[in-house]
């Protein structure tokens, strides 16, 4: 639009100049030939200069419009990219918050059950063999105290200290009825420390050595979650499928079914 206005201005200027030139013969008698030629040359020079200015202005306006259009398109592209990045970040944040919420709700429920439950009386075959090889008696009060101290560290989110305490408990009390739970919480500490392969390995020991323990289904779910976080999606699906087959009526199996539907 601006360029068309400049073109119209140039055409008007040309028309005015030509009109002035056309009038010269009528008034030629008032000037001598030299003066007339000088005025003609002057008018031609002014006309040429004005034409150049108009062309330069039109070219400059055209370049400015192109530059402005390019800048607008670049800004639109940048805004689209930023919106996409924001949507991805929002999705990842919501997914992370949901996983953390689910984990801590589940953790709180299990701790409440643990506080009211009695320790399992049967140890795993591996634990029985270790106890036979090392029959030294243990202090039940010290055993309970050490286990509760480990869980207190875990509840306080001191996962590194809790892991060390739980691993020491497993080593110190190889025939304890609390071994399944100790393995479960030690694996959970590995998970919170993002040591997913170690967490999966320790979770797997619970259903392997204590298949009848109440912690076994939950340990298999923890194993599948650890495998997923480690990037082993195929193994994670396999573990979830085995969990459903082995403990179909457990709450962990219900969660496993939901995970399989999402994948």
Secondary structure, 3 states (H helix, E strand, C coil): CHHHHHHHHHHHHHHHHHHHHHHHHHHHHHCCHHHHHHHHHHHHHHHHHHHHHHHHHHHHHHHHHHHHHHHHHHHHHHHHHHHHHHHHHHHHHHHHHHHHHHHHHHHHHHHHHHHHCCCCCCCCHHHHHHHHHCCCCCCHHHHHHHHHHHHHHHHCCCHHHHHHHHHHHHHHCCCCCCHHHHHHHHHHHHHHCCCHHHHHHHHHHHHHHCCCCCHHHHHHHHHHHHHHHCCCHHHHHHHHHHHHHHCCCCHHHHHHHHHHHHC
